Amino acid sequence: MKQNSLFKFILSLTIFLLPSILLAGTPAELNLPWWGWPTILFFTTFLIGVFGVMAGIGGGVLFVPLATSFFPFHIDFVRGTGLFIALGSSLAAAPHLLEKNLASLKLAMPSALVASTFAIIGAFLGLWLSALNPAYIQGSLGVTIIGIVFIMLFAKNSENPSVTHGNYLTQLLQINGIYTEETTGKEVRWTVHNTTKGMLGFVIVGLLAGIFGLGAGWANVAILNLVMGAPVKVAVATSSFALSITDSTAAWIYMNKGAVLPILTVPSMVGIMLGAKIGSKLLPKVKPSVIRNMVIGVLLFAGIRSLMKAFGI
């Protein structure tokens, strides 16, 4: 049984890494026609969509490090596409999450306002650093991705944190809510605390989203759940909704600067959304922990390769 599970794990890892392995050569060595790279990008993002959903992270977190490491595209175009990928996924999920009363407008608006403001600053900063030397962004991206790996390894979500009462800022903004837990049929009332600390965390989230083009859902959930004490389902849903605001501000900066190419963005968005649809259907049949560990391994590999590219190795 263990050998069978190990074989499935290795097979899945090989399939997931196959596009990256094939793309390790230079464009001149591959000698592809103009439509070759967008086609390969479509299939790669399709796999990212499948595994991203099953691992519980946004596709942008996987797309940016893998695309910058194994595709011959300038890092500015990759980051611009990464923001639109995260934005598209968020907009697709937001209506359903709001309808189910899982995503909270009262919680999302202040956090998204802070994050989107600093996402604009991050976008300008990222484009400025890239103009000086793309290696600065490449190296910083590698360090950030490796940091995300450690956060994913050691951060543990709390399903329903115990928050007896909110602080002054929470009461002023009336950040609280109620939703129905479908597994038990019970209503869950919630509020948050440590609001000021949470808002400071979203400053960093916004900067990272703007600089690197990462959909920062991995960080949003940790801040909302572990720092502010929102139930994990509310944190995940609100994070997904807030990304539609945060990433849109940074995405417009990249578009205005000419760093969004339709020939890259369109196949990537189509591929990742189709993959996410398949991944959501496979999710009940697959152990999330196995997929999560596999994605952590891929991110670590991509982060190290980004550092190697920054140093010209």
N, C-alpha and C positions, 0 to 999 in steps of 0.2 A: 504493500500500500504506500509506504514511504518512498520506495523507489519510483512508483508510478507518479506520485506527486512531484518528486524531484525532476522526473523527466518532463512533465508538463511545464514546470517552472522554467527549466532550461530552454525548452522549445519555444515557450512564449517570449522569453528574453531574447532569444536568437531572432525570432520573427520581428520583434519590436526594434532591435538594433540593426537589422539587415539593411534598411535604407541608409543608415548612417555609415555602415561599413562600406557599402557600395559607393558612397559619395565621398569617401576619404581622399580620392584622387583629385588632381587639379582639373579645372574645366578643359584645359587643353588636352589632357590625357583622355578624357571621356569623349570630347568632340561631339557634343550633342547638338541637334538642331534647336531653333529658337523656342520651340514648344516643349522640348525635352525636360528642362528644369521645372517649369510649371507643372508638368504632368507628374514628375517624381514628387514634387512638393505636395500635390493633391493627395497622393497615396500615403505619404509620410504623415500629413496632418490628419488623414482619416484614422490612422493607427493611434496618433496622439489623442484624438477625440475619444476613441474606444477606451484606451487605458486611463486617460485623464478622469473620465466619469467614474470608472471603477475604483480609482485610487482616491477619489474625493478631492481633486485639485483642479484648478483651471487649466485650460489648454495652453494659455499664454506662458505659464511657468515652464512648460515643457518645450514649447515651440521656439522661444527666443534662444535659449542656450544651444539647442540642437541645430537650428537653422544657421546660427552664426558660426558654429563649429564645423559643419559638414556641407554647407552650401556656399556657392561662390558669390553671394549677394553682399553688398555693403551693409554694415551693421545698422546704419540709419534706416534703410528700407525694411530690415527685419524687425526692428523695434516698432516702426509704424504699423506694420502688418500685425505684430503681436498685440498691439492695443486694440485694433479692430476685431481681432479674433476674440479677445476677452469681452469686448463690447457686444459683439453679436451673440455670444453665448448668454450673457447677462440679460439682454433685451428679450431673448427667446424664453427665458425662464421666469422673468419678473411678473407677468400677468397672473400666472398660475399661483405663484408664491403669495402675491397680494390677495388673491381670491381666497386662499386657504387661511389667511390671517397669520401666516408665519412670518412674512417680511413686515417689519414695522416701519412705517413712515416717520414716526416720532424718533425712532432710534437711528434710522438711516440718514435723515436730512442733516443733522448737525455733524455727524461723522463724515458724510460724503462732502459736505461743504468745506470742512477743514482739509480733507484729503485732496479734493479737486483743486483747491487754491494752490496747494503745494505741488500738485501734479503739473500745473502750468509752469511753476518755477523749475521743477525737475526736468520738464521737457526742454526748456530753453538751456538749462545747464548741461543736459546730456548732449544736445546738438552742438553746443559750444565746445565741450570737451572732445567730441568726435571730430570737429573741424581742426582742433589743435593736433590730435593724434588719435586715430581709432583704437590704438593699443590701450589707451587709458580706459576707455569704455570696456574693451574686451577683458582686461585684467580685473576691473571692478566688478564686471558681470560674473566672472569666475568666482571671485570671493563671495559675492552675494548668493550665488547658487549653492555654494558649499555651505554657507550659513543657513540657507533654507533647508538643506538636507538635515542639519543638526536640529533645527527647530522641529521638523517633521518626526525625527527620531525620538526626541525627548519630551515634546509637548503632548500632554494627555488631556483630551477634552473632558469636561465635567457635564454630564447630561442635564442635570438640574441643579445649578449652584444655589446655595442657601443665601438669599439676600433678603433680610428682614425689612429693611427700609432704605430708600435712596438718600443721597446727600442733597445739599441745597440746590445744586445745578440740575440734578435729576428731577426734583420737585418743581423747579421753575419751568423746565421744558416739558414736564408731565410725561416723562419717558417711562411708560409702563404699558402693559397690555394683557390680553388673554387669548389663548388659543385652545383648540380641542386636540388632545392627544389621541390619534386614531387607533393606536394599539390597545388603549384601555377605555376609550370613550369618555375620559374625564377632562374637565376644563382645567387648564393650568394658568394660574395668574403669575405674572412676573414683573420685576422692576430691575433696575441696575444701580450700581454704585461705582465709586472711583471714576466718575465721569471725566474729571480733569486729566487724570493719568491716561485715560482712554483717548481723549482728544489729542494729547501729546504723542501718543502712539500713532495716530492717524496722520500726523505731520510726516513721520518717517515713511509711512505707507504711501502717501501721496508723492513724496520725493522719489521713492524707488519705482513707482509706477511710471512717473514721467521720464526718469533718467534711462531706465532699461526697457520700457515697454512691456513690463510684466503685469498681468492681471493679478492683483495682490490679494486674492481671496484667501490664500494660505495664511496671510498675516491678519486680515480682517477678522477671521473666525477666532483666532487666538486672542486678539484684543477684546472682542465682544464677549467671548465666553470666559476666558481665564482671568482677565483684568476687570471687566465691567460686570461680570456675573450673569449675563443673559443665558437662558437655556440654549443648549447646543443647536437645536433645530431652529430656534429664532436667530441665533448667530449665523448659521449657514445661509438661511434664507435672506436675512437682512444684508449680509455680505454680498450675496449675488446681486441683489437689487442695487446696492450702493455702488457697485462696480460700473453700472450703466451711467452713473453720474461722474464718477472719478475718471474713468478711462476716456469718456467722451471729450472732456476738456483737454487732456493731453493729446488725444488723437487729432483734434483740430489744429494744434500747434504743428504737429508733424505733417499734416496735410498742407497747411499753409506754407510750410518750408519746402514742399515738394518731395517729402520723404515717404510718400505712400504711392506705390505703383499698383495699378489695378491688375496687371498681369501676375503679380505675386499675391495680392490681397484676396482677389476673388476665388482662385482655386483653393487657397488656404482656408477661407471661411466656409466654403461649400464642403470641403473635405472634413474639417473638424466638426461641423454641425451634423453631417451624416454619421460620422464616427461616434459622436456623443449619443445619437439616437440608438445606434446599435449597442453601445456600451450600457445604456440604461436598461436595455432588455436583457443583457447578459449579467447584469449586476446581481440579481437574486441567485444565479447559478454558480457564482464564483466567490471564493473567499476574499474579501477586500484586503485582508492583511497581507496575503501573498502578492496581490497586484501592487499594493502600497510599497512593500519592500522592494519589488522589482523597479518601480518608478524611482524610488530613492537611489537605487544603484545606478540607474540611467542618468539621473540628475548629477550624481557625484562624478560620474565619468565625463559628462558634458562640462561640468564646472572645471574639472582638472584640465580638460582639453582647451577651454577658453583661456585659462591661465597660460598654458603652453603656447597658444597662438599669440598672446600678448607679449611674451618674451621671445617670439620668433623661433620657437622650437618645433 
